[in-house]
């Protein structure tokens, strides 16, 4: 009974640690929360450190920063500043997950370089949609002579709508993800119930070749089910 209970609890804990939230990042965020209000460079370094742990969180951070950049750039252009000066001020005012990646954008804006190429080079593969759209907007505005502020504002609106859609999809997927985690925990519950009935499931699972085969097959299928559910949910959010 005791061994079955320990096995069930260990299995449940392993499933929760694998599928649950990032504990280290959550604790670190709480500990460093009072320092995130400090001015540069502390706030930027802490923000960069906290967003490195998860590709999804890092992509969301880049999307939020892109929206802030477009909003700040639109405000600077509406104030009457030149596009290069407005972009320099806007990039400096936004906290990017990787500030070093935006240095080439600032250099291109100050020196009259190829700003669209710098934006495309700085945009990450995940979360860089806003920067790529801004690069296209910049190229059209400087080539055709269209109103840059209106184009940038349109990009900001598009990014905000896309971000709201992703958040809505994530909220709708919260239920299926929770259900999948509960189903993954059911084998541990089965071990616990079998142990309560003095059926000694661990003696079969760990003491014989057929039991070991069943154990490995069950763990593999459980892991594949969690991986497939998470993959489908991730694709639905992109």
QUISULHU-V17846 format. One record per run of one state. SS is the DSSP state (alpha for helix, beta for strand, coil for the rest). FROM is the first residue (numbers start at 1). LEN is the number of residues. If there is no record, write none. Layout:
# QUISULHU-V17846
ss	from	len
SS	FROM	LEN
SS	FROM	LEN
This chain:
# QUISULHU-V17846
ss	from	len
coil	1	1
alpha	2	18
coil	20	3
alpha	23	15
coil	38	4
alpha	42	9
coil	51	4
alpha	55	24
coil	79	4
alpha	83	11
coil	94	5
alpha	99	13
coil	112	3
alpha	115	8
coil	123	6
alpha	129	16
coil	145	3
alpha	148	49
coil	197	4
alpha	201	7
coil	208	1
alpha	209	29
coil	238	1
